[in-house]
Amino acid sequence: MNLRFNGLEKRLSPLVEINMFRILNELVNNSMKHSRADTININMSRDKKGLRIFFSDNGKGFSAGKKYVGIGLKNIENRINLFKGQYKIESVENVGTLFKINFHNENLS
């Protein structure tokens, strides 16, 4: 697992921190449980605009056209929506998956 953090010298609020942890925990669990990935990359950065999370793995990926309604993905979506964030999932079968998650600073207070 590769972790990179930029611009996170100051602590986030406890509510934000626990929800970011739970989002990342669910993503890691999904990668380990379902994708058979052997590499996970997490890049988390914060600047004057907001907080960005890029999570990728080199697992088996999944078809972008197929709708997945698992509890884990729904929990991730609910936590992102709690802070009015946006996300995008890019996945290629037999290549891996990338989650791009963005939050504006004004929604993280």
Buried (B, 14 or more C-beta within 10 A) or exposed (E): EEEEEEEEEEEBEEEBEEBBEEBBEBBBEBBBEBBEBEEBBBBBBBEEEBBBBBBBBBBBBBEEEEEEEEEBBEBBEEBBEEBEBEBEBEBEEEEBBBBBBBBEEEEBE
